[in-house]
Amino acid sequence: MDQADINSIDTIFNPRTVAVIGASDVYEKWGFQVFSAAHESSAGTARRVYPVNTGASEVHGEKCYGSVLEIPGQVDLVLITIPAPLVPKVLDECGRKGVRGAVIITGDFAESGPEGAARQAEMLATARRYGIRIVGPNIMGHISTASGLITTPFIHDIVKGRIGFASQSGNIGVQVLQYGYNDNIGFSKFVGTGNEADLTLEDFVEYFAQDKDTDVIALYIEGLKNGRRFIDLARQITPRKPIVVIKAGRSEAGSRAARSHSSALAGSDAVYDAAFKQTGVIRTGTVLDLIYTCSALCRQPLPQGNRIGIIVIGGGIGVLAADECLRLGLEVPPLSPETIRRIDEVLPQFWSHGNPVDIVAESSATNECILALLDDPNIDAVMCVSTPGLRQILPKRINHVPPATRDATVARLNRTIDTAIADLDRVINRMDEVKKPVIFCKTNPVEEKLNPRVFARLNEKGFTVFRTPEHGAGVLARLLWYSRYLRQRQSQRYDAQS
């Protein structure tokens, strides 16, 4: 793409004026949902969002226009929710208005068969006659947290962050965003690419590569329109920005479903897998693996080796964590004598004296144990399955403390939590100094409710607490693979220059 194409995509994510064609006050209609999302997200910004509908004088209490041509001033972006047969005529009006981008939510185009494909071709010809860039059709909208624009319906909320995400499935896109919200993982931008009549997933990869708001690129792929271009882009981008993907259609049944859903050629999974490995693209298998890997890449240093130090609050969790690490090709090596000596100073004498480090429920010692492992020359990364610090002061429990000492007890416990948070800052600083990742995992599904202040501090510092040790081990394995790829690329570059 040239700079004009980049600028066109940037306008789609950062428009000054938006028109929703098919805007409606009927809750069940897409025009209601899309206009509501765009209108609400633009509140408090300089952006204007105009409703357009030939059958309404007002939508959401706003003056409604019968055509985009009636809107005063420039319109940068249109969001189209009207039936497919009407889209070409409306795009012609948009072209005469000088609209630069169109996000076409409407389906019933190429994905629906020959008649729909003909409609899509007519629509594209109209758009190209005027130089309008199209996102879609058949999509769930797009988002820019930097400009505060949401056109995707059914989003509860989204966290602002540094992940740029393009998805060939709108439903998967929404699922990824909402899992991210639940785990406090932030996104810079999201776009559903749908049928890719004009702008393709490859175009958005190239855009994200130069986007100053994006540090990591996440993709859900069913099939690429231009595989060679994707490979060339990935080879250029991955040394400076990670690309993390879910590639659907591993099986023949999955490939058929992908072709039916997106009208794209799914292709051989083995070919995709080889291409990803050759170009440094990190492949994941599930939504959580995708967002957890992206989150870690936004904040964590890359491991320089596969030796993992594990800290656990109980023995059984340690067995599972170690088993998963070993299954993924990670090592769980013995600790150095100096590390054992340091941990002896903060744990009871009956601690495990090995790796994994079982802290025997002494959660207040977790931070000191992490620091000891970070300084161990035999350890390249730390996985902690024990949230640092004392757990929440539970009202029902504290009420059993005699009234005469209750206030003093609460104050003492709060001081303990304050100390844990201060020590956690020391851990994070040390992690950055020695450039070894520290992965935190929950010990139970509701742990953030038991230790809210520590979780809040971790989130504030950019850390995601993963749901299980298995997730943590998977993230470490993928970070190690990417680290090795980058070193190999650097070595090849050095050899070429010698």
N, C-alpha and C positions, 0 to 999 in steps of 0.2 A: 504494500500500500504506500501511496505517497502521502505528503503532509496534509493535502486536502481531504483525503479519506480519513485520516486520523482526526482531523478537525470536525468532520461530519459526525463521527462516532462520539466525539467529545460533546458535541451539541446535543446528541440524543441523551447523554447522561447528565448534562448540565444546561438544560434549556432555560431561557428567560421567560418564554410563554408557551403554554401547552393548551391544546384543544382536544377535548374528549368527544369523538364523534359517535353518537349513539348513547350519550349520557342520559340517565333515567332516574326517576324517583321510585321505580318499582324494585324492591329489595332483591327479588330473585333474578333480576337481569344482570348480565355482565356489565352493562353500561352504568348501573348503580354502583357496583363494587369497584370498578376501575376509577370512576369519577371520584368516589368517596376516598379511595386510597390516595389519589393524586392531589385532591383538594386538601385533605387533612394534613398530608405530609408537607405541603407547601405553605401552610399557615405560619406566619412569622417570618417568611422569606419575601424577597422582592418578586418572586415568580407569580405570574398570573395563570390561573387555570380556568378555561372557558368551557361551558357545556354547549354541545351542538346537537340538536335534534329537531327534525322538521315538524314533529308533533307535539312540542311543548314550548311554553313561553317562559317557564322557570324550571330549574332543577336545583334541589337543595337550597331554595331561596335565592339562587343566582339567576340573572337574566340569561335565557337560553337563546342561542342563535340558530336560524334555520339552515345556515351554511357557513362553512369556514370563511367564505368570501365576505360575509357580513361582519366579521370580527374586526374591530378597529386596530390598526397597527400591524406589526410583524407577528407571525406565528412561527415559532421555531420547530415545534414537534406536535404531531397529532397522534392520538391513541384511538384506534379504530375498533369498535365493537359491533358494528352493523353486520347484517347478513352478507355472506360472501358475494352474491351476484351484484350487490350495490357498490362494492369496493372500488372497481376501476373508475366509475363515474366520479366518486368522491375524491379519488386520488388526482383526477384531472383538475378538480376545483382546487385541491391543495397545491398542485403545481402552479396554477395561475396565481395563487396567493403568495407563492414564494416559500412554501414550507420546505425545510431541509431534511427532516426525518419523519418516518412513520413507523410506529410500533403497532403491528396488526395482531390483535388478540384473536380475531375471528378465525375459526377453522373452516373445514369443508373446501379445502384447496387440494393440492397434489396428494396429500395423505389419503384422500377419499376415493381416488380413482381417476380415470381419463377425463371425465367432465370437470372435476376439480382441478386437474392439472392444466386444462385449457384456461380455466379462470385465472389460475396462478400466472400463466404465461401472459395473459392480457394485462393483468395487474402490474406485472413487472415491466412490461413494455411501456405502460403509461408512466410509471415511476421514473424509468430511465430517460424518457423523453424530457422530463423536467429536472433530472438530477436529484431526485428524492432518494435517500437511502432507506431501505426497508429492514426492519427487524421482524422476523417471522415469515409467514403468518403462522397461526395455530400455536400461540404461546401464552404464557402466564405473566407477561409483563417484565419489567426491569426495575432496578433499584440503584440509587447512588446515595450512600450515607454521607458522602462529602458535601453534596448539594442539598441533601434532605428530601430527595424525590423518591416516592414509592408508587409504582403503578401496578404492583402485584397484589391481587386480592388474596384474602384468606391468610395474610401475615399477621400474627398476633403482635409481634414486635421484632426488632432487629437491633443487634449490638453493632456499633460503629467500630471498625477495625481495619486490618491491612490485607485482607484476603479478597482477591478479585475472582468471581465465580461465574462461569458460563456453563449452561446445562442444556442438553438437547431434549430434556424432559422437564416440563413445567412442574409436574407433581414431585419429581425427585428434587428439583430446585427448591420448592417450598419446604420439603422435608429436611433438606440440608440446613436451610436457614433457621428453621424452628428448633432443630436439635442444637444448632449453634447458639441460639438464644437461651435454651435451657442450660447449657454449659458455659455461658458467658463468653462465647467465641465470636469475634467481630468480623464483619465484612466491609470492604470498601465499596464494592459494586457487585451487582448480580444482573445477569441477563439470561432469559430463556431464548434459545435460537430457533426452535420450532423447525419449520420446513426449510429454512435457510434459502429462500427464494433469491435473496440478494446478499446481505451480510451473513457470513458463515462463522462457524466456531473458530476457524483459523484467523479470521479478521479480528475477533475479540481477543484471541491470544496475543496477536501482534499489538493490539491497542493496550492491553494490560501490561505488556512488556515495557512500555514507555510511560505508563500511568504513575505519576508521583505518589498517588494515594495507595498503591498496591505493592506489597512486598512478596506475596506468594500467589500463584495462579492455581486455581482449582477448577477441574473440568469433569463433567459427566458426559461421556461419549457413547453414542450408539453407532455412528458411522461417519467417516470423514468424507467430505466432498472432494478434497484435494490432499490426499495423503502425503504426496511428495512435498508440498508446501509446508504441511505441518511438521514433517521431519526436519526440513531446513530451518524453520523457525525455532523448533525445540532445541536443535543443536546450538543455535546462536544464543538462546535465552537462558537455558538451564545453568550455565556457569555463573550467571549473575542473579537470576530469579528462579526459585524452584517452581516446577510444574508438577502438580499432584492430580492424578486422574482416577476415576472409576470408569472402566470400559465394560459396557454391558454386551451381552451376546456371546458369552464364552461357548455356549452349547449351540447346536443347530437350531433347537427350538427357540433359544434366546435370540439368535440371529434373525430368524423369521419374524419374531415379534418386533425387533428393532426396525426391520425394513418396513413392516406394516405401520408402525407408529410414526416414524419420522420421514418416510419416503427416501431415506438415504441408503446407500449400499453399505451393509454392515461389514462385509469383508471377513477374511480369515483371522481368527483370534491369535493364532500363532504368529502371523505376520505383524499384527499390532504389538504383541508382547515383545518380539524381537526389536521392533522399531523403538519402543519405549526404552528398552535396555541400552540400545546403542546411542540414544540421544539424551540420557539422563533424566527421563520422565519417571516419576515415582508412581508406581501403580498400587492401588489399594482395592479392597474387595467389598467394603461396606461403607455406608454413610458415616458411621462413627469413626472408622479408620481414616476416612478422607478428612473430616474436620479436625480430628485429633492430630493427624500428621501436619496439616497446615498450621494449626495453632502452635505446635512445637517449633516448626520452622520459623515462625514469626518471632520467637523469643529465645530459643535455646541455641547454645553453641553446638556445632556438630561434633560427634564423638570421633576420636582419632584411632580408636581400636574397639574390639568387641568384648572387653572385660568389664562386667557389670557388678557393681556393689549393690546389694539389696538390703533394705531395712524393712522389717515387718514388725507388727505389733503382736503377732502370735505365730506359733510354729507351723500350723496347717497352711496359712496363707503363704509362708515362705517356701513350702514344698511346691505349691502350685506355681508361684512366681519363678522359681528356679527351673522347674520343668519346662515352662513356656519359653524362657530364655534359651535353654539348651536346644529345644526343638527348632528354634529360629536361627540357630548357628551362633548364638551369643555364649560367652563363657561366664562362669561364676567362680572366679579364682579364689584361692586362700588369701586372707588378709595379711598384711605385713605385721611383724612383731610390734612396731611402733603404733600402728593403728589399733591393735588389740590393747596395748597399754593405755592409749587415750580413752578407749571405750570403757576399759576397766574402771576408770576414774568417775564415770557418770552412771554406770549400770550396776545392779546387784551382781555379786560374784557368780551367780548361777546363770548368767546370760549365756548364749550359745557358743561364744568364743569362736565363731566361724562366720562364713558367708553363705547364706543370708544371716544378717545380724538380727536376732530375735531380741527385742528390747524388753521382753517380758512385761508388757503393759505399762512401762515407764515412759509414757508419751512425752512428758516434760523434758526428757533427755534426747528426743529425736533430733533436734537441731545440732547438738554437739556430735552426735553420731554421723550425721551427714557431713559435717565439717571434717571429721576424721577420715571419712572415705574419700572426700574430694582431695585430700592431701596424700592419699596412698598412691605410690607410683605404680602399683599393680592394678589400679582401677581407672577405667576410661569414662565411665558414666555411672550415675547413681539412680536407682529406682527406689522410691520411698513409699511403702504401703503402710503409712502411719502418719496421720496429719499432725504436724508439730503442735505441741501445747496441750494444756488442760481442756477437756471438753466443756461444753456450755454448762453454766450454772442453772440446773433445772429447777424451776419454781417448786414443783411438788416435792423434790428431794430436800431443797434448802429449808422448806417449812418444817422439817423434822429436827432441824438444829434448834436447841433451846433458845428462846427469844433473847436471853441475856447476852448470848454470844453470836447471834445471827448476823448482825450488821458487821461485826469484826471479821466473821468468816467470809462474807461476801466480798469485803474489801480486800482480804488476803488473796482470795481466789482471783479477783480482778487484777491484782498486781502480778500474779503468776501468768495470766494471759498476756498482760502488757509485756512481760519479760520474753515470753515466747515469740511475740510479734517482733520485738527488737532483735532477737536472735535469728529470726527468719530473714530479716534484712541482711544480717551478717552472712547467712548462707548464700543468699542471692548475689551479694557482692563478691563473695569468694568464688562462686560458680563462674562469674564473668571474668575474674582474674585468671583462674586456671583453665578456663575454656573447656569445662566438662559439663555436659547436660545433667540436670537433676529433674527426674520425672516423678511427679506426685500422683498417687492412685488412692482411691477411696478404699476403706476397709468394709464399708457397708453402703447400701444405696442412699441412705438419708444422712450421711455423715456431715454434710454442710449445715444441717439443722442442729447438729450437736456441737459444732465448732464454727459458728457463723463469722466471728471476727477474724479468725485465721484464714478462712476461705475468702473473705472479702479482701484481705491483704494480698493473698496470692493472685486473685483476679485483678486487683489494682496494679500489680507488678507484671501482668501479662501471662500468668501461668494458668493453664487448665488442669484441674484435678480429674484424672481419667477415672472411668467408672470401675474398672477392674485391673488387676495386675496384667492380665492377658492383653488388654489394650495398651498398657504401658510398654510391655515387651515388644509388641508389634511396632509401636512408634519408634522405639530405639533401633530395631532392626532396619526399618526404612531410613532413618536418619543415617545409620552407619553405611547402608548401601549408597546413599547419595554422597556421603563424605568420600567414600572410596572412588566413586565415579569422578568427582571433582579432582581428586588427587591424580587419578589416571589421566584426565584431560590435561592437567597442568604438566605432568611428566611428558606427555606426548608433545606438548607445545615446546617444552624445554629441549627435548631431543631434536625437534625440527629446527630449532634455532642454533643448535650446536654445530 
